[in-house]
Amino acid sequence: MYLYLRCQIINSLPMEIENTKAQMRKGVLEFCILCILSEKDAYPSEIIEAMKNAKLIVVEGTLYPLLMRLKNEGQLSYEWKESASGPPRKYYKLTPAGKEFLKELYSSWGELVDSVNLIAKQYSSNTLS
């Protein structure tokens, strides 16, 4: 019985790690989307490509609901633009409220990164060596 339970625990670790990593990524997607759109208006595939270039893989099924939620909250708006390669495309952009929201998130992000790094450095040194 002990061996069976131990094997179950060991076999479930990769899945638990992947779930935790996914949750960590989801927590920063909104911030990343707003950062990307702070540079220029973007079509969803451009947002996905920017995330991919940063090694943050996002699929359309994750991105579109986030874009819709941010739009409904007044952080984003969109505009239809003609495309040389097909039908018009929906380009998202930050609203003035979205720019203010991003400023607040950016400040909070810096504090969060500093705090997490401090804890990880202080309490993980024995585990990671």
N, C-alpha and C positions, 0 to 999 in steps of 0.2 A: 504494500500500500504506500509506504514512504517513497519508494522508488518511482511509483506511478505519479504521485503528487509532485515530486521533484521534477520529473520529466515534463509534466503539464506546465509547471511554473517556468521552466527554462524555455519550453516551446512557445509560451505566450509572450515572453519578453520582447521579441522583435515587433510583434503586433502592438504591444503597449507603447513601445518607443515610437513607432510610426504614428500612432494616434496622438501622442503628446507633441511630436514635432508638427503634425498637422494643426493642432490647436494653437500652437505658438505662432505658426504662419498666419492663421486666420485672424489672430489678434492684431496683426500689423498691416493687413491688406488695405484697410480703409485709409490708413495713414499713407501708405505707398501710392495708392491711387490718387489721392489729393496732391501728393508731391509731384507725381508725373504730370498731372493736369495744371500744376502751377507754372510749368514751363510753356505749355502750349495746349490748345484744344486738341483732342485726340479721339480717334475712332477706336472702338473696343479692341480690335486686333492690334493696334499700335500699343495700347496699354499692356496687353498680354505679351507682346514682343519685348517691351521695356522691362517687364517683370522677369521674363525668361532670360534676358541679358544679364540681369542681376541674380540669376540662379534662384529665383522665386517663381516656381511653376504654378500657374493659375490657369484653370480651364474656363471656358465660356459659361458653363453652368454655375460657376462660383462668382464670376465677374458680373454678369448681367443683374442678378438680384442685388448685389452691392451697389451698382450704379443706380438702379431704380430706387433703392432706399435712400441713397445720398441725394438724389434728385427730389424725392418726396419730402425730405427734411430741409430742402432749400439750399443745400451745400453745392449742388451742381445744377446746370441747365444744359440743354442740348440744342443743336441747330442742324438742320438737314443741309448737306452740301452735295453738289453734283460730283459725280465720280467719272473719271475718264474711262474706267474699266467696267462700267455697269450701272446699276441703279444708284440713286442718291444714298448717301451714308449719313448716319447719325453721329455727329461729333459732340463730345461732352466737353464742358468747360466749367471752371470754378465760378461761382457767383461771388459777389462781395462778401456775403455771409460765409461762404466756403473758404475764402481767403483768411478771414478772421478766425474761423474754426481751425484751419491749418496752422496758423500762428500759435494757437493754444496747444494743439497737439504736438507741434514741434518742440515747444518748451517742455511739455510733459515727457516727451520721448527722451530728451537729453537727461532729465532727472531719473527716469526709469532705467536707462542704460547704465548710468553711473551707479545707481543703487544695486542693480543686479550684478554688475561687475565687481562691486565691493563685496557683496555677499559671496559670490562664486570664488573670488580670490581668497577671501578670509577663511571660508569653511570647506572648500573643496580640494585644498592642496594635498591632503593625505590620500584622497580617493583617486585623484588623477595621476599620481606618481607611481 
